[in-house]
Amino acid sequence: MRQTRRLRRRYEHAGVAGLRSRHFGRRAANRLDEDLRARVIDIVRALYPDFGPTLANEKLRAEQDLVLSTESVRQLMIGAGLWRNRKRRNTVHQPRERRPYYGELAQIDGSPHDWFEERAPRCTLLVAIDDATSTYLHLLFVKSETTDAYFTFVSEYLQLHGKPLGFYSDKHAIFRNHLRASKSLDLTTQFARAMEELEIELICANTPQAKGRVERANATLQDRLVKELRLRGIDSIEEANAFLAEYRLELNRRFRKAPRLSGDAHRAIAPHEDLASILTHIEERVLSKALTFQFGADLYRIVGEHAGKPGQRVRVQRINGGIAVQHAGKHLDHEFVGTPKNTRVADRTTVSERPLHPLPNPKKAHKPPADHPWNMPPRSVADPDILAWETPDITALG
C-alpha cells in the first residue's frame, strides 16, 4: 500500500514521467568496464571463437587471469555474435538410476571424430565412464573401433582399476553377434568370450539414451578435448594418449560425483587370469588325421611327444604376432606347413594385393579345337567331299 501511495504522489507531482524508475539511464553498479568488455571479446574472438561460455570462462581464468562469471561471458559472447543458445529437444526418456557403488558398472563406447581437426587422420576415442560417479575411468585413442583395439583398451583399464562387475555397451558387432544362433554354430563374439572368462558381465543397451552418461561424455570430449589438443599443438595419436593420462584427472576433478554408497566394487585380477592369453582372438579347431589344422589362410601341424589325436579339439589364439595352441590347458608345439591349395586367393593375400577384377573362370576360358564342327567352314553343294546322302535332291524342290 505504501508503494501505491508513493506512486500516486509522484504521479500528482510530475505526471506520467514520475512513474518511471529513477534508475533508468543510470550506469549499473556491477557493470563491467568498457575496456574489460572489449578485451574479453577480443581474446575470445582470437583464441576461443568456437568455445562455449563455460569453457571459455575457464580458459580466461586459467590462462588470461580474467575472473568473470560464466553468465557475464555468455552475455558478452551473445552480444558479439560468438554464441547462440541451442534448442533443446522435447523427447522424454525415462531416467535410469545410477548404480550405488563405484566400479560396479562401467559404460564403454567408441567416439569416431576428427579429433585433430585435419592435422592428422580421423581416429576413434575409446571411453569408459563409471555409472555411479561419472568418473572418466580410461581414455584411449585408436585408429578405428575394432576388437583388437578394445582388447588393448580393456587390458589397460584392468591394470589401472581392476575388474568391474560389468561393462555397459551398445549393440556393436564387436560386443554382440546379430545372427541367429543355432545348436551347431557358436555366435559368441571374441569380446564377449573374453568377458565371460574374466567373469565380467557384458550388457548391451537397446538405445543410446540407456547409456546416456557415456554418450554425454563423448559430446563433452568432442567439444573440450578437441580444443585442448589444438591449444597444445598435439597432432598424433601417440602424443594425445600421453596427454590423456593428465587430462583424465582434470576431467574427474571437474565432473566427478559422489557415489550413493561408499566402497569400490572393482575386483583384483586372479593369478590364473593371464590377460595376454584371454584378451586376444581365440578359436577352436579340430585336428585332422595328419594332426593338421587351418587357422586363417595358413595350415599348421601339431608336433612333439604329446601331439594329440585326430579329431581332438584344440584352442588356437593369436599372440605376439603368431599363434599359440592349447588343449586342456597344456601348450602344444606346432609348425607352419603352408597355405592350402584350395584356399581362395582373397584369403591368401592382403587387401592391397588382391586383384582389382575377379579372376577369369577356367571353364569359360576353354577353346574348342580347330577341327571341331563349330569351327569348320561352311561347305557348298559343289564340294566333292560331301557324301552322296548329303547332296540335296534338287527335283524335290520343284
C-alpha positions as a Markdown table, in Angstrom:
| # | Residue | x | y | z |
|---|---|---|---|---|
| 1 | Met | 0.0 | 0.0 | 0.0 |
| 2 | Arg | 2.8 | 2.4 | 0.8 |
| 3 | Gln | 4.3 | 1.9 | -2.6 |
| 4 | Thr | 1.0 | 2.6 | -4.2 |
| 5 | Arg | 0.6 | 5.9 | -2.2 |
| 6 | Arg | 4.2 | 6.8 | -3.2 |
| 7 | Leu | 3.5 | 6.3 | -6.8 |
| 8 | Arg | 0.3 | 8.3 | -6.5 |
| 9 | Arg | 2.1 | 11.3 | -5.0 |
| 10 | Arg | 4.8 | 11.1 | -7.8 |
| 11 | Tyr | 2.1 | 11.0 | -10.4 |
| 12 | Glu | 0.3 | 14.0 | -9.0 |
| 13 | His | 3.6 | 15.9 | -8.8 |
| 14 | Ala | 5.2 | 15.0 | -12.2 |
| 15 | Gly | 2.6 | 13.2 | -14.2 |
| 16 | Val | 3.4 | 10.0 | -16.2 |
| 17 | Ala | 7.1 | 10.8 | -16.2 |
| 18 | Gly | 7.1 | 10.5 | -12.4 |
| 19 | Leu | 6.1 | 6.8 | -12.6 |
| 20 | Arg | 9.3 | 5.9 | -14.4 |
| 21 | Ser | 12.1 | 4.2 | -12.4 |
| 22 | Arg | 14.7 | 6.6 | -11.2 |
| 23 | His | 17.4 | 4.0 | -12.1 |
| 24 | Phe | 16.5 | 4.5 | -15.8 |
| 25 | Gly | 19.5 | 5.7 | -17.7 |
| 26 | Arg | 22.0 | 5.2 | -14.9 |
| 27 | Arg | 25.0 | 3.0 | -15.2 |
| 28 | Ala | 24.7 | -0.3 | -13.3 |
| 29 | Ala | 26.9 | -0.6 | -10.2 |
| 30 | Asn | 28.2 | -4.0 | -11.3 |
| 31 | Arg | 28.5 | -3.3 | -15.0 |
| 32 | Leu | 31.8 | -4.4 | -16.5 |
| 33 | Asp | 34.2 | -1.7 | -17.6 |
| 34 | Glu | 34.1 | -1.0 | -21.3 |
| 35 | Asp | 37.8 | -1.6 | -21.7 |
| 36 | Leu | 37.4 | -5.0 | -20.0 |
| 37 | Arg | 34.4 | -5.9 | -22.1 |
| 38 | Ala | 36.3 | -5.1 | -25.3 |
| 39 | Arg | 39.4 | -7.0 | -24.1 |
| 40 | Val | 37.4 | -10.1 | -23.2 |
| 41 | Ile | 35.6 | -10.1 | -26.6 |
| 42 | Asp | 38.9 | -9.7 | -28.5 |
| 43 | Ile | 40.5 | -12.6 | -26.6 |
| 44 | Val | 37.6 | -14.9 | -27.1 |
| 45 | Arg | 37.3 | -14.0 | -30.8 |
| 46 | Ala | 41.0 | -14.6 | -31.3 |
| 47 | Leu | 41.7 | -17.7 | -29.2 |
| 48 | Tyr | 38.4 | -19.3 | -28.3 |
| 49 | Pro | 35.9 | -18.4 | -31.1 |
| 50 | Asp | 34.2 | -21.8 | -31.1 |
| 51 | Phe | 34.3 | -22.4 | -27.3 |
| 52 | Gly | 31.2 | -22.5 | -25.2 |
| 53 | Pro | 30.7 | -19.8 | -22.5 |
| 54 | Thr | 31.6 | -22.2 | -19.6 |
| 55 | Leu | 34.8 | -23.5 | -21.2 |
| 56 | Ala | 35.8 | -20.0 | -22.4 |
| 57 | Asn | 35.4 | -18.7 | -18.9 |
| 58 | Glu | 37.6 | -21.5 | -17.6 |
| 59 | Lys | 40.3 | -20.6 | -20.1 |
| 60 | Leu | 40.0 | -16.9 | -19.3 |
| 61 | Arg | 40.6 | -17.6 | -15.6 |
| 62 | Ala | 43.4 | -20.1 | -16.1 |
| 63 | Glu | 45.3 | -18.6 | -19.0 |
| 64 | Gln | 44.4 | -14.9 | -19.1 |
| 65 | Asp | 43.9 | -14.2 | -15.4 |
| 66 | Leu | 40.5 | -12.7 | -16.0 |
| 67 | Val | 37.9 | -13.5 | -13.3 |
| 68 | Leu | 34.3 | -13.1 | -14.6 |
| 69 | Ser | 31.1 | -15.0 | -14.1 |
| 70 | Thr | 30.1 | -17.5 | -16.7 |
| 71 | Glu | 26.8 | -15.6 | -17.3 |
| 72 | Ser | 28.8 | -12.4 | -18.0 |
| 73 | Val | 30.9 | -14.2 | -20.5 |
| 74 | Arg | 27.8 | -15.7 | -22.1 |
| 75 | Gln | 26.1 | -12.3 | -22.5 |
| 76 | Leu | 29.3 | -10.8 | -24.0 |
| 77 | Met | 29.6 | -13.7 | -26.5 |
| 78 | Ile | 25.9 | -13.4 | -27.4 |
| 79 | Gly | 26.3 | -9.7 | -27.9 |
| 80 | Ala | 29.3 | -10.2 | -30.1 |
| 81 | Gly | 27.6 | -12.9 | -32.1 |
| 82 | Leu | 30.0 | -15.7 | -30.9 |
| 83 | Trp | 27.4 | -17.8 | -29.1 |
| 84 | Arg | 23.8 | -18.8 | -29.7 |
| 85 | Asn | 21.6 | -20.7 | -27.3 |
| 86 | Arg | 20.9 | -24.3 | -28.5 |
| 87 | Lys | 17.4 | -25.6 | -28.9 |
| 88 | Arg | 16.6 | -28.5 | -26.6 |
| 89 | Arg | 14.6 | -31.4 | -27.8 |
| 90 | Asn | 11.3 | -32.2 | -26.2 |
| 91 | Thr | 11.8 | -36.0 | -26.3 |
| 92 | Val | 11.4 | -37.5 | -22.8 |
| 93 | His | 13.2 | -40.6 | -21.8 |
| 94 | Gln | 12.7 | -42.5 | -18.5 |
| 95 | Pro | 15.8 | -41.9 | -16.4 |
| 96 | Arg | 17.8 | -44.9 | -15.2 |
| 97 | Glu | 19.0 | -44.9 | -11.6 |
| 98 | Arg | 22.7 | -44.9 | -11.1 |
| 99 | Arg | 24.4 | -47.9 | -9.7 |
| 100 | Pro | 25.2 | -47.4 | -6.0 |
| 101 | Tyr | 28.9 | -48.4 | -5.9 |
| 102 | Tyr | 31.9 | -47.1 | -7.7 |
| 103 | Gly | 33.2 | -49.7 | -10.1 |
| 104 | Glu | 30.0 | -51.7 | -10.2 |
| 105 | Leu | 29.2 | -50.8 | -13.8 |
| 106 | Ala | 31.4 | -49.1 | -16.4 |
| 107 | Gln | 29.9 | -47.7 | -19.6 |
| 108 | Ile | 32.1 | -48.1 | -22.6 |
| 109 | Asp | 31.8 | -46.6 | -26.1 |
| 110 | Gly | 33.9 | -45.5 | -29.1 |
| 111 | Ser | 33.7 | -42.0 | -30.5 |
| 112 | Pro | 34.9 | -41.6 | -34.1 |
| 113 | His | 35.6 | -37.9 | -34.7 |
| 114 | Asp | 38.1 | -35.5 | -36.4 |
| 115 | Trp | 39.9 | -35.1 | -33.1 |
| 116 | Phe | 42.9 | -33.3 | -34.6 |
| 117 | Glu | 41.0 | -31.0 | -36.9 |
| 118 | Glu | 42.6 | -32.3 | -40.1 |
| 119 | Arg | 46.1 | -32.0 | -38.6 |
| 120 | Ala | 46.1 | -35.8 | -38.6 |
| 121 | Pro | 43.8 | -38.5 | -40.0 |
| 122 | Arg | 40.4 | -39.1 | -38.3 |
| 123 | Cys | 40.6 | -41.6 | -35.4 |
| 124 | Thr | 38.4 | -43.0 | -32.6 |
| 125 | Leu | 38.5 | -42.3 | -28.9 |
| 126 | Leu | 37.5 | -45.2 | -26.6 |
| 127 | Val | 35.9 | -44.0 | -23.4 |
| 128 | Ala | 35.0 | -45.7 | -20.1 |
| 129 | Ile | 32.7 | -43.9 | -17.6 |
| 130 | Asp | 31.8 | -45.1 | -14.2 |
| 131 | Asp | 28.0 | -45.3 | -13.9 |
| 132 | Ala | 27.8 | -44.4 | -10.2 |
| 133 | Thr | 30.1 | -41.3 | -10.2 |
| 134 | Ser | 30.5 | -40.3 | -13.9 |
| 135 | Thr | 34.3 | -40.8 | -13.3 |
| 136 | Tyr | 36.4 | -41.0 | -16.5 |
| 137 | Leu | 37.9 | -44.4 | -15.9 |
| 138 | His | 40.0 | -44.7 | -19.0 |
| 139 | Leu | 40.6 | -42.9 | -22.4 |
| 140 | Leu | 42.5 | -44.2 | -25.4 |
| 141 | Phe | 42.9 | -43.0 | -28.9 |
| 142 | Val | 42.9 | -45.8 | -31.6 |
| 143 | Lys | 42.9 | -45.8 | -35.3 |
| 144 | Ser | 39.4 | -47.5 | -35.6 |
| 145 | Glu | 36.9 | -49.2 | -33.4 |
| 146 | Thr | 38.0 | -52.9 | -33.7 |
| 147 | Thr | 38.1 | -55.9 | -31.4 |
| 148 | Asp | 41.9 | -55.7 | -31.0 |
| 149 | Ala | 41.5 | -52.0 | -30.1 |
| 150 | Tyr | 39.0 | -52.9 | -27.4 |
| 151 | Phe | 41.2 | -55.7 | -26.1 |
| 152 | Thr | 44.1 | -53.2 | -25.6 |
| 153 | Phe | 41.7 | -50.7 | -24.0 |
| 154 | Val | 40.2 | -53.2 | -21.6 |
| 155 | Ser | 43.7 | -54.6 | -20.7 |
| 156 | Glu | 44.9 | -51.1 | -19.7 |
| 157 | Tyr | 41.6 | -50.5 | -17.8 |
| 158 | Leu | 42.0 | -53.7 | -15.8 |
| 159 | Gln | 45.6 | -52.9 | -14.9 |
| 160 | Leu | 44.6 | -49.4 | -13.7 |
| 161 | His | 41.5 | -50.2 | -11.7 |
| 162 | Gly | 40.9 | -54.0 | -11.6 |
| 163 | Lys | 37.8 | -55.8 | -12.9 |
| 164 | Pro | 34.4 | -54.1 | -12.7 |
| 165 | Leu | 31.3 | -56.2 | -12.1 |
| 166 | Gly | 30.0 | -55.3 | -15.6 |
| 167 | Phe | 30.5 | -53.4 | -18.9 |
| 168 | Tyr | 27.6 | -51.5 | -20.4 |
| 169 | Ser | 28.0 | -51.1 | -24.2 |
| 170 | Asp | 25.9 | -50.7 | -27.4 |
| 171 | Lys | 25.0 | -53.5 | -29.8 |
| 172 | His | 28.0 | -53.1 | -32.0 |
| 173 | Ala | 29.1 | -56.3 | -33.7 |
| 174 | Ile | 32.2 | -56.3 | -31.5 |
| 175 | Phe | 30.0 | -57.0 | -28.5 |
| 176 | Arg | 27.0 | -58.8 | -29.9 |
| 177 | Asn | 26.5 | -61.1 | -32.9 |
| 178 | His | 23.3 | -60.2 | -34.7 |
| 179 | Leu | 22.9 | -63.6 | -36.5 |
| 180 | Arg | 20.5 | -66.1 | -35.1 |
| 181 | Ala | 22.4 | -68.7 | -33.0 |
| 182 | Ser | 21.9 | -72.5 | -33.6 |
| 183 | Lys | 23.0 | -75.6 | -31.8 |
| 184 | Ser | 25.8 | -76.3 | -34.3 |
| 185 | Leu | 27.1 | -72.7 | -34.5 |
| 186 | Asp | 28.6 | -70.6 | -31.7 |
| 187 | Leu | 28.0 | -67.0 | -32.4 |
| 188 | Thr | 29.7 | -65.6 | -29.3 |
| 189 | Thr | 31.9 | -62.7 | -30.2 |
| 190 | Gln | 35.6 | -62.7 | -29.2 |
| 191 | Phe | 35.0 | -59.8 | -26.8 |
| 192 | Ala | 32.0 | -61.5 | -25.2 |
| 193 | Arg | 34.0 | -64.7 | -24.8 |
| 194 | Ala | 36.9 | -62.8 | -23.1 |
| 195 | Met | 34.5 | -61.0 | -20.7 |
| 196 | Glu | 32.9 | -64.4 | -19.8 |
| 197 | Glu | 36.4 | -65.8 | -19.0 |
| 198 | Leu | 37.1 | -62.8 | -16.8 |
| 199 | Glu | 33.7 | -63.1 | -15.1 |
| 200 | Ile | 32.7 | -59.6 | -16.2 |
| 201 | Glu | 29.0 | -59.2 | -17.2 |
| 202 | Leu | 28.5 | -57.6 | -20.6 |
| 203 | Ile | 25.3 | -55.7 | -21.0 |
| 204 | Cys | 24.2 | -54.4 | -24.5 |
| 205 | Ala | 22.0 | -51.3 | -24.3 |
| 206 | Asn | 18.9 | -51.2 | -26.5 |
| 207 | Thr | 19.0 | -47.4 | -27.1 |
| 208 | Pro | 21.7 | -44.7 | -26.9 |
| 209 | Gln | 19.8 | -43.0 | -24.2 |
| 210 | Ala | 20.1 | -46.1 | -22.0 |
| 211 | Lys | 23.9 | -45.4 | -21.8 |
| 212 | Gly | 23.4 | -41.6 | -21.8 |
| 213 | Arg | 26.3 | -40.9 | -19.4 |
| 214 | Val | 29.0 | -42.1 | -21.8 |
| 215 | Glu | 27.1 | -40.5 | -24.7 |
| 216 | Arg | 27.1 | -37.1 | -23.0 |
| 217 | Ala | 30.8 | -37.7 | -22.1 |
| 218 | Asn | 31.6 | -38.2 | -25.8 |
| 219 | Ala | 29.8 | -34.9 | -26.5 |
| 220 | Thr | 31.8 | -33.1 | -23.8 |
| 221 | Leu | 35.1 | -34.5 | -25.1 |
| 222 | Gln | 34.3 | -33.6 | -28.7 |
| 223 | Asp | 33.9 | -30.1 | -27.5 |
| 224 | Arg | 36.6 | -29.7 | -24.9 |
| 225 | Leu | 39.3 | -32.2 | -25.8 |
| 226 | Val | 39.5 | -31.1 | -29.4 |
| 227 | Lys | 40.2 | -27.6 | -28.3 |
| 228 | Glu | 42.8 | -28.7 | -25.7 |
| 229 | Leu | 44.6 | -30.7 | -28.4 |
| 230 | Arg | 44.6 | -27.6 | -30.6 |
| 231 | Leu | 45.9 | -25.3 | -27.9 |
| 232 | Arg | 48.7 | -27.7 | -27.1 |
| 233 | Gly | 49.6 | -28.4 | -30.7 |
| 234 | Ile | 49.1 | -32.1 | -30.4 |
| 235 | Asp | 48.7 | -33.8 | -33.8 |
| 236 | Ser | 49.3 | -37.5 | -33.3 |
| 237 | Ile | 47.7 | -40.4 | -31.5 |
| 238 | Glu | 50.9 | -41.2 | -29.5 |
| 239 | Glu | 51.1 | -37.6 | -28.2 |
| 240 | Ala | 47.4 | -37.5 | -27.5 |
| 241 | Asn | 47.4 | -40.7 | -25.5 |
| 242 | Ala | 50.3 | -39.4 | -23.4 |
| 243 | Phe | 48.3 | -36.3 | -22.7 |
| 244 | Leu | 45.1 | -38.2 | -21.8 |
| 245 | Ala | 46.5 | -39.5 | -18.5 |
| 246 | Glu | 46.9 | -35.9 | -17.2 |
| 247 | Tyr | 43.7 | -34.7 | -18.8 |
| 248 | Arg | 41.6 | -37.5 | -17.3 |
| 249 | Leu | 42.5 | -36.4 | -13.8 |
| 250 | Glu | 41.4 | -32.8 | -14.7 |
| 251 | Leu | 38.1 | -34.1 | -16.1 |
| 252 | Asn | 37.4 | -36.1 | -12.9 |
| 253 | Arg | 38.2 | -33.1 | -10.7 |
| 254 | Arg | 35.7 | -31.1 | -12.7 |
| 255 | Phe | 32.8 | -33.6 | -13.3 |
| 256 | Arg | 33.1 | -36.5 | -10.7 |
| 257 | Lys | 30.1 | -37.0 | -8.5 |
| 258 | Ala | 29.9 | -38.7 | -5.1 |
| 259 | Pro | 28.5 | -42.3 | -5.1 |
| 260 | Arg | 25.4 | -43.2 | -3.3 |
| 261 | Leu | 27.3 | -45.8 | -1.2 |
| 262 | Ser | 30.9 | -45.7 | -0.3 |
| 263 | Gly | 33.2 | -48.5 | -1.5 |
| 264 | Asp | 35.0 | -49.8 | -4.6 |
| 265 | Ala | 33.4 | -52.7 | -6.4 |
| 266 | His | 36.4 | -53.4 | -8.6 |
| 267 | Arg | 38.0 | -56.8 | -8.1 |
| 268 | Ala | 41.6 | -57.8 | -8.4 |
| 269 | Ile | 42.8 | -59.9 | -11.3 |
| 270 | Ala | 43.2 | -63.5 | -10.3 |
| 271 | Pro | 46.7 | -65.1 | -10.6 |
| 272 | His | 45.4 | -67.6 | -13.2 |
| 273 | Glu | 43.9 | -64.9 | -15.4 |
| 274 | Asp | 46.6 | -64.1 | -18.0 |
| 275 | Leu | 45.3 | -61.0 | -19.8 |
| 276 | Ala | 47.6 | -61.5 | -22.8 |
| 277 | Ser | 46.1 | -65.0 | -23.4 |
| 278 | Ile | 42.5 | -64.0 | -22.7 |
| 279 | Leu | 42.2 | -60.7 | -24.4 |
| 280 | Thr | 43.1 | -62.0 | -27.9 |
| 281 | His | 41.4 | -63.8 | -30.8 |
| 282 | Ile | 40.8 | -67.5 | -29.7 |
| 283 | Glu | 39.1 | -70.1 | -31.9 |
| 284 | Glu | 38.7 | -73.8 | -31.7 |
| 285 | Arg | 40.0 | -76.2 | -34.4 |
| 286 | Val | 39.7 | -79.9 | -35.0 |
| 287 | Leu | 42.8 | -81.9 | -35.8 |
| 288 | Ser | 42.8 | -83.9 | -39.0 |
| 289 | Lys | 44.1 | -87.4 | -39.4 |
| 290 | Ala | 47.5 | -85.9 | -40.2 |
| 291 | Leu | 47.3 | -83.7 | -37.0 |
| 292 | Thr | 46.9 | -80.6 | -39.1 |
| 293 | Phe | 44.5 | -77.6 | -38.7 |
| 294 | Gln | 43.9 | -74.5 | -40.7 |
| 295 | Phe | 43.9 | -71.1 | -39.0 |
| 296 | Gly | 43.1 | -68.1 | -41.2 |
| 297 | Ala | 44.7 | -68.9 | -44.6 |
| 298 | Asp | 47.6 | -71.0 | -43.1 |
| 299 | Leu | 48.0 | -74.6 | -42.4 |
| 300 | Tyr | 49.7 | -75.9 | -39.2 |
| 301 | Arg | 50.8 | -79.3 | -37.9 |
| 302 | Ile | 51.0 | -80.4 | -34.3 |
| 303 | Val | 54.4 | -81.9 | -33.5 |
| 304 | Gly | 56.2 | -83.3 | -30.4 |
| 305 | Glu | 55.6 | -86.1 | -28.0 |
| 306 | His | 52.2 | -85.0 | -26.9 |
| 307 | Ala | 50.9 | -84.1 | -30.3 |
| 308 | Gly | 47.3 | -85.1 | -29.6 |
| 309 | Lys | 44.9 | -87.3 | -31.5 |
| 310 | Pro | 42.9 | -87.0 | -34.7 |
| 311 | Gly | 39.6 | -85.4 | -34.1 |
| 312 | Gln | 40.8 | -83.6 | -31.0 |
| 313 | Arg | 39.6 | -80.0 | -30.4 |
| 314 | Val | 42.4 | -77.5 | -29.8 |
| 315 | Arg | 42.3 | -73.9 | -28.7 |
| 316 | Val | 44.2 | -71.5 | -31.1 |
| 317 | Gln | 44.9 | -67.9 | -30.2 |
| 318 | Arg | 46.8 | -65.0 | -31.8 |
| 319 | Ile | 49.6 | -63.8 | -29.6 |
| 320 | Asn | 52.8 | -61.7 | -30.1 |
| 321 | Gly | 52.3 | -61.7 | -33.9 |
| 322 | Gly | 52.0 | -65.5 | -34.1 |
| 323 | Ile | 49.7 | -68.2 | -32.7 |
| 324 | Ala | 49.6 | -70.4 | -29.6 |
| 325 | Val | 47.9 | -73.8 | -29.4 |
| 326 | Gln | 46.4 | -75.3 | -26.3 |
| 327 | His | 44.5 | -78.4 | -25.3 |
| 328 | Ala | 43.2 | -79.0 | -21.8 |
| 329 | Gly | 45.3 | -76.1 | -20.5 |
| 330 | Lys | 48.6 | -77.5 | -22.0 |
| 331 | His | 50.5 | -75.8 | -24.7 |
| 332 | Leu | 51.1 | -77.9 | -27.9 |
| 333 | Asp | 54.1 | -77.4 | -30.2 |
| 334 | His | 53.2 | -76.7 | -33.8 |
| 335 | Glu | 54.9 | -75.9 | -37.1 |
| 336 | Phe | 53.9 | -74.0 | -40.2 |
| 337 | Val | 53.1 | -76.2 | -43.1 |
| 338 | Gly | 52.0 | -73.8 | -45.8 |
| 339 | Thr | 48.9 | -72.5 | -47.5 |
| 340 | Pro | 46.3 | -75.0 | -48.7 |
| 341 | Lys | 45.9 | -75.1 | -52.4 |
| 342 | Asn | 42.1 | -74.9 | -52.2 |
| 343 | Thr | 42.3 | -71.7 | -50.2 |
| 344 | Arg | 40.8 | -68.7 | -52.1 |
| 345 | Val | 43.1 | -66.1 | -53.5 |
| 346 | Ala | 41.4 | -63.4 | -51.5 |
| 347 | Asp | 42.3 | -65.3 | -48.3 |
| 348 | Arg | 46.0 | -65.7 | -49.1 |
| 349 | Thr | 46.6 | -62.0 | -49.9 |
| 350 | Thr | 46.2 | -58.7 | -48.2 |
| 351 | Val | 43.7 | -56.2 | -49.3 |
| 352 | Ser | 46.3 | -54.2 | -51.2 |
| 353 | Glu | 47.5 | -57.4 | -53.1 |
| 354 | Arg | 44.0 | -58.5 | -54.2 |
| 355 | Pro | 43.2 | -58.2 | -57.9 |
| 356 | Leu | 41.0 | -55.3 | -58.8 |
| 357 | His | 39.0 | -57.5 | -61.1 |
| 358 | Pro | 37.8 | -61.1 | -60.5 |
| 359 | Leu | 40.0 | -63.8 | -62.0 |
| 360 | Pro | 38.6 | -65.5 | -65.2 |
| 361 | Asn | 36.8 | -68.7 | -64.8 |
| 362 | Pro | 38.9 | -71.5 | -66.3 |
| 363 | Lys | 35.8 | -73.3 | -67.6 |
| 364 | Lys | 34.9 | -70.2 | -69.7 |
| 365 | Ala | 38.5 | -69.9 | -71.0 |
| 366 | His | 38.3 | -73.3 | -72.8 |
| 367 | Lys | 38.6 | -73.0 | -76.6 |
| 368 | Pro | 37.4 | -75.9 | -78.9 |
| 369 | Pro | 40.0 | -77.4 | -81.3 |
| 370 | Ala | 40.3 | -76.3 | -84.9 |
| 371 | Asp | 38.6 | -79.5 | -86.2 |
| 372 | His | 35.6 | -79.0 | -84.0 |
| 373 | Pro | 32.3 | -78.9 | -86.1 |
| 374 | Trp | 31.7 | -75.4 | -84.8 |
| 375 | Asn | 35.0 | -74.2 | -86.3 |
| 376 | Met | 34.5 | -76.0 | -89.7 |
| 377 | Pro | 34.0 | -73.6 | -92.7 |
| 378 | Pro | 30.6 | -73.8 | -94.5 |
| 379 | Arg | 30.5 | -76.1 | -97.5 |
| 380 | Ser | 28.6 | -75.8 | -100.7 |
| 381 | Val | 26.8 | -78.5 | -102.8 |
| 382 | Ala | 29.7 | -78.5 | -105.3 |
| 383 | Asp | 32.1 | -79.7 | -102.7 |
| 384 | Pro | 33.2 | -83.2 | -103.8 |
| 385 | Asp | 33.9 | -84.2 | -100.1 |
| 386 | Ile | 30.1 | -84.1 | -99.4 |
| 387 | Leu | 28.7 | -87.5 | -99.2 |
| 388 | Ala | 26.0 | -88.6 | -101.6 |
| 389 | Trp | 23.4 | -88.8 | -99.0 |
| 390 | Glu | 24.3 | -85.2 | -98.0 |
| 391 | Thr | 23.5 | -84.0 | -101.6 |
| 392 | Pro | 20.2 | -82.3 | -101.6 |
| 393 | Asp | 17.5 | -83.6 | -104.0 |
| 394 | Ile | 17.0 | -80.8 | -106.5 |
| 395 | Thr | 14.0 | -82.4 | -108.1 |
| 396 | Ala | 12.2 | -82.4 | -104.8 |
| 397 | Leu | 12.5 | -78.7 | -104.7 |
| 398 | Gly | 10.5 | -78.3 | -107.9 |
